[in-house]
Structures are given as structure tokens and as C-alpha cells.
Amino acid sequence: MMKVYLSVLLLSLGALVAEAQQKCTGSPRMYNGKPCASTTRYADSRKGACGCGPHDNDNQFPWNSYGLVAAANQNLFDPSGGKWCGPVCGKCFKLTTTGGFVGGHGGATAEGQSKIFMVTNDCPNEWPNLSWCNQQGLHSVNQYGYNVHFDLENGHNQITGMGWDNPEVTWEWANCDEGHGQDGRTPNYGMYKQCQCRHTNTK
Ligand SMILES: *[C@@H]1O[C@H](CO)[C@@H](O)[C@H](O)[C@H]1NC(C)=O
């Protein structure tokens, strides 16, 4: 008898834990009054869709590979579908971890950590990026229910080094220079002027 109760208890605990993985709720998903996004990480030291660096080799242009930079989902990068010099290139956004994550695609990350990142790349709505980056309009969501996604550059373990394992986050636009002041790894606007797409951006 005891065994049966125990397994029922464990099963319900398991269900609770599974439900608690994602903390953002509603449509669009929100947490603490702020819009949510999903995140992943990638390692690609090439210049990306904002042309940050004249060379494809990160030794020639290190900050786009070492810094806190990200690829924004296609609909945020350029809603008209452009894959080069989207209007958000060189803009910065603040991510704050919710403590949640997408089950099977990440792990618990301590809640309330904020970092400022610069958009220097596009996560296109094409294979193999369809499951995270295929949002089509303001209210369209990816396979995991988020209308915004950021793929974070981890070429030098700058993301995993903070203990971030594809965390669910809230996001808001932020000032790059302020981010640079808080954490030297966020590129500032002066650094963005080195990018080929600098003329398309007006902060
Ligand atoms: C997007 O695709 C690239 C390969 O082209 C891969 O490296 C990256 O991890 C993918 N990101 C997402 C969020 O799907």
C-alpha cells in the first residue's frame, strides 16, 4: 500500500517539475510583466548577417566571437525576410533569466541574471533553424511557444561559462554602451561602427 502511495506521489511531483520548466505564460508569453523569449547557443566565429568584421576569421575580428552577441529570429531581424543588414543589427537587448527552460532542450539556470547582448546575426526561417526561428508575424510563435528567439554566440564558452543552459528569458531593448560599461564583453556602438551594416542602423 505504502509503495503505491509513494509512486503516485513521485508521479505527481514529476508532473509538477515538468510543468514548472517554463515560467512564462500567456499569449504572447510574459513573466514579471515582461515579454519572454527562448534562447539557444551556437559557435560560429564568422562575421554573420550584420557584417561584423571584414574577415571570416575570428582572429582578425575577435569581438563578434568572444562578445555577448546574438542572432535574432528572422521576424525580429527583418520582418520582410531580408537576410543581410536587418534593421536591428547593432541594437542591444537585455536578457534576464526566468529560471525556466524548454524541457529536453536546456537545463535549470539560476533566475534573475541579466546580461546585455548586441544583435550581430540572423537566425533565418529556413532549415535547419525552423523549429526555433520560423515566427512569421507579431503573434506567431516557434515550436516551443515563443514569439522571439535569440541564438547566443558561445564560440568561446561565454554563455556556458555563465552557467546558462539555453535558458528561458525575458527581454527588452537596452543601451549597448551601458552594457559595455557593465560587462566589457557587450560590444559598444563604437565597435558596431566596424561592421559592414553600420549604415542601416540608427540605434
Ligand atoms: C541555426 O542553424 C545553424 C546551422 O546553419 C546552427 O549552427 C544553429 O545552431 C541553428 N540555430 C538555431 C537556433 O536553430
The ligand as an ORCA input file, in Angstrom:
! r2SCAN-3c Opt
* xyz 0 1
  C      20.741     27.550    -36.988
  O      21.457     26.804    -37.947
  C      22.871     26.771    -37.769
  C      23.472     25.973    -38.891
  O      23.188     26.580    -40.114
  C      23.209     26.156    -36.419
  O      24.590     26.254    -36.203
  C      22.472     26.902    -35.320
  O      22.690     26.247    -34.107
  C      20.975     26.950    -35.602
  N      20.296     27.717    -34.562
  C      19.022     27.561    -34.220
  C      18.527     28.399    -33.116
  O      18.258     26.806    -34.777
*
